[in-house]
Amino acid sequence: MMTNLFSVFDPSSSIFNLSLNWMSTFLGLLLIPAVYWLMPSRYNIFWNSILTTLHKEFKTLLGPLGHNGSSFIFISLFSMILFNNFMGLFPYIFTSTSHLTLTLTLALPLWLCFMIYGWINHTQHMFAHLVPQGTPAVLMPFMVCIETISNIIRPGTLAVRLTANMIAGHLLLTLLGNTGPSLSYMLVTLLLAAQIALLVLESAVAMIQSYVFAVLSTLYSSEVN
C-alpha cells in the first residue's frame, strides 16, 4: 500500500519520459519572456507588484549587499520554486519540488557559496558568529559546537522543509482520491468539497514555501556580511 501511495511521486521509467519530467522544471523560462512582449494586463501588473514588494524586502534583509542587485537572485529563486510548486498541483504533471534531487541542488550550492565567501572575506566575523553575544565562558565550547552543527544542517533543512510540505499535501489528495470509488453519492460530494478545500490549502502552501525558501536563503546570505 505504501509503495503504491508513494509511487505517484516517481518519474516515468523510460529514458524519454524521464527527461521530459525534469524538463517541466524549466518551462517557466519559455513562458515568462513572452509576458513582457504582451500588452500590460492585470495579471502582469499583479505579478510585477509582487516582485517589487519582494525586491524591497530582500534588499532590506541583505543590507548593503542588497543595493548592488543581489536581491534579484533570490527573486528568481522564489519565482522558480513557486512555478514548480503550482505546476505540481495540476493532474499528471511531475512535481519536481517534491524530490530532494531538486531542492538540495538549489540549497546546497547557495549555502556553500555563502560559507566560502564568508570565511574568505569575513573570517573574524564568521568566528564571532559561532558564539552569541553574552554567552558565559563555560558554555562557549558547547555553543561553538551547537552553532557549527546548526550551520552545517542548514541546506538539509531548507531542502527537506520544501520537499516534505509538497509531499504531505499530495499524499492527502491521493488518499482522498483513492477512497472516492468505494463511497456513496453523498459521501463523494463531501469528499469532493474536502478535496477542493485541500487544493486551495495546497495553493497557499505552494506560495508560502517558496517565500520561506527565498527568505531563509536571503537571511543566510546576510549573515556572512
Salt bridges, closest charged atoms under 4 A:
GLU223 OE1 - HIS129 NE2 3.47
GLU223 OE1 - ARG154 NH1 2.83
